[in-house]
C-alpha cells in the first residue's frame, strides 16, 4: 500500500529566526485532501561526551517552553541550516563545556516530533576529551556537570532526565561502552 502524501500547496504563516510555520494542503493515499501544519527547523546536533572517568558531560539550562531548568547533553542548532553536523557538534561541545574531543562517533539521527516538525537531530558520542574555557552564546546561560554514565542511565530510567535527545544519545553511549566499542 502506498502511504505517501503529496503536497498540493503550501502557505507560510510565520517565518522566524529559528523556525518557520507552514500550512500545507496535501493529497492522501486514498485521494482525499488534508491540511498539515509543519514547523521547519534547520536541525541540530547533540554530543554525549564521555570523560576518562566514565562521566557524561551535561549542562543545566533554563528551557523557556517548559518553564524549568533542564539537564541535557551539549547541543545546538546548525548555523544557517546547512552547517555540517559534525562541525556543529565540535563547536557546541566546545562552546558549552570547554571540551575538545579526539574522537567523535556518529550515533545516528533522531526525529524529535515527526507529526508536525521536520527537525533532524544528529547524535554523536565523543571521547578523548581535553578541557579549556567555555564560550556560550550571549543569550545562553548554563552550568556544566559531570554525571557518571551509570548514574545518567538511572536518571533517564527514573524520569529525572526528560530530554529526548539526551535519553537516546546516553543510552546508545551506554550500549556502545558496555559492548566494548568505545
VOGU-3710 file (C-alpha; in Angstrom, 3 decimals, decimal comma):
1> xxxxxxxxxx> 0,000/0,000/0,000  1,266/3,471/-0,882  1,459/5,559/2,307  2,888/8,745/0,809  1,091/12,072/0,895  1,536/14,573/-1,957  1,906/18,281/-1,218  -0,619/20,289/-3,245  0,022/23,757/-1,800  1,999/25,489/0,917
11> xxxxxxxxxx> 1,331/28,735/2,784  3,820/30,289/5,193  2,075/31,531/8,316  5,215/32,607/10,163  8,905/32,964/9,320  11,174/33,388/12,307  14,792/33,376/13,406  14,769/29,684/14,385  11,595/28,202/12,915  9,108/28,710/10,107
21> xxxxxxxxxx> 5,478/27,583/10,292  3,790/26,353/7,135  0,234/25,170/6,419  0,088/22,667/3,560  -2,768/21,057/1,706  -1,886/17,517/0,724  -3,430/14,620/-1,115  -3,805/11,461/0,957  -3,175/7,963/-0,422  -6,958/7,474/-0,808
31> xxxxxxxxxx> -7,310/10,651/-2,934  -8,851/12,839/-0,220  -7,165/16,064/0,869  -6,000/17,123/4,331  -4,323/20,081/5,997  -0,878/19,649/7,546  0,865/22,179/9,801  4,639/21,901/9,522  7,406/23,511/11,533  10,604/23,942/9,538
41> xxxxxxxxxx> 13,792/23,913/11,626  17,426/23,847/10,437  18,211/20,821/12,594  20,605/20,365/15,432  23,292/18,241/16,976  23,889/16,781/20,417  27,039/15,251/21,882  27,258/12,592/24,593  30,837/13,326/25,675  32,476/10,719/27,913
51> xxxxxxxxxx> 35,394/11,613/30,191  38,251/9,240/31,012  36,499/8,746/34,389  33,365/7,397/32,646  31,363/10,591/33,242  28,999/12,219/30,764  29,324/15,970/30,308  25,917/17,546/30,819  24,544/21,051/31,088  21,697/22,532/33,066
61> xxxxxxxxxx> 19,870/25,377/31,416  16,500/27,048/31,635  14,187/25,926/28,853  11,540/28,573/28,313  8,761/26,391/26,766  8,746/24,195/29,892  9,448/26,983/32,428  12,097/24,839/34,081  15,791/24,097/34,241  16,543/21,000/32,149
71> xxxxxxxxxx> 19,526/18,633/32,424  20,764/17,649/28,967  23,880/16,910/26,961  25,539/19,734/24,997  23,524/20,559/21,897  22,621/23,287/19,481  21,116/24,155/16,150  23,002/24,088/12,886  24,116/27,542/11,816  22,268/28,741/8,721
81> xxxxxxxxxx> 20,659/25,305/8,335  23,477/23,922/6,242  26,335/23,600/8,729  27,973/20,181/8,651  26,520/18,246/11,630  29,929/17,070/12,876  31,331/20,615/12,737  28,265/21,809/14,642  28,838/19,136/17,307  32,501/20,082/17,673
91> xxxxxxxxxx> 31,517/23,750/18,048  28,672/23,163/20,504  30,735/20,851/22,741  33,495/23,455/22,992  31,152/26,429/23,451  29,004/24,821/26,152  31,568/22,769/28,095  35,015/23,962/27,029  35,808/20,401/25,906  37,507/19,213/22,727
101> xxxxxxxxxx> 37,381/15,555/21,709  39,906/13,333/19,973  37,163/11,140/18,576  33,541/11,662/17,534  31,367/8,600/16,943  28,117/9,049/14,960  25,102/7,691/16,849  22,519/8,304/14,132  19,686/10,743/13,563  16,638/11,463/15,685
111> xxxxxxxxxx> 13,272/12,858/14,555  12,099/14,629/17,748  8,455/15,106/16,748  7,677/13,809/13,243  3,949/14,552/13,440  4,474/18,256/12,799  8,170/19,142/12,780  10,835/18,491/10,126  13,755/18,900/12,546  16,537/16,307/12,492
121> xxxxxxxxxx> 18,945/15,987/15,402  22,291/14,305/14,706  23,631/12,393/17,705  27,316/11,876/18,479  29,429/10,324/21,201  32,777/11,944/21,940  35,852/10,569/23,726  39,442/11,593/24,400  38,427/14,872/25,992  40,646/17,817/26,849
131> xxxxxxxxxx> 39,328/20,931/28,527  39,588/24,674/28,028  37,275/27,603/28,579  33,537/27,585/27,836  32,288/30,140/25,310  28,476/30,090/25,387  26,344/32,286/23,140  25,400/35,704/24,551  21,851/34,537/25,328  22,914/31,154/26,741
141> xxxxxxxxxx> 23,228/30,635/30,489  24,140/27,166/31,717  26,127/25,179/34,231  28,275/22,181/33,320  28,077/18,921/35,273  29,844/15,586/35,056  27,457/12,710/35,697  28,751/9,114/35,960  27,434/7,194/32,937  25,603/4,588/35,026
151> xxxxxxxxxx> 24,009/7,345/37,124  22,887/9,159/33,946  21,181/5,940/32,779  19,463/5,630/36,193  18,294/9,245/35,901  16,845/8,531/32,454  15,042/5,412/33,663  13,609/7,190/36,729  12,346/10,135/34,681  14,794/12,695/36,096
161> xxxxxxxxxx> 16,224/13,328/32,625  13,295/14,181/30,369  15,099/15,485/27,278  14,614/13,053/24,364  17,920/13,655/22,591  19,798/13,168/25,853  17,932/9,943/26,580  18,658/8,498/23,140  22,317/9,513/22,968  23,203/8,492/26,523
171> xxxxxxxxxx> 21,506/5,099/26,194  23,299/4,479/22,876  26,571/5,556/24,505  25,974/3,083/27,361  25,313/0,221/24,928  28,471/1,003/22,942  30,535/1,336/26,146  29,227/-1,971/27,554  29,883/-3,769/24,252  33,493/-2,528/24,196
181> xx> 33,018/-0,447/21,050  34,011/2,727/22,923
//
